[in-house]
Amino acid sequence: MRHTEESKNVPMYITNRPCESAGPFRGNLVVSMRPLLPGDVPRATAITRRFPRVHGAPVHVGAPAALGIAALDRPDFGDAVCRACGSGLGRTSQPFSPYPNPNPNP
């Protein structure tokens, strides 16, 4: 994986898809992006769907704009280098704001 080879954190993006609320905790799904060749997607999906407790299968393949991601070179978290990401839990445990956090990596 490129982010590992470059000793960087995986890029993460806040999507336009709301998570299921749990009491006071709510927020949108956070995804991480793993660049794959189109021909590798079916195999990666088959492998990762067997591990739903640790990311699981991709939640989206294709145009990032369909998830409300405007620019892959400007992640909301991590380093710029789409499967569900455990950081979403941290995001939902923060006080809710209708405005996403400003990009910490300008």
Secondary structure, 3 states (H helix, E strand, C coil): CHHHHCCCCCCEEEEEEECCCECCECCEEEEECCCCCHHHHHHHHHHHCCCCCCCCCCCCCCCHHHHCCCCCCCCCECCCCCEECCHHHHHHCCCCCCCCCCCCCC
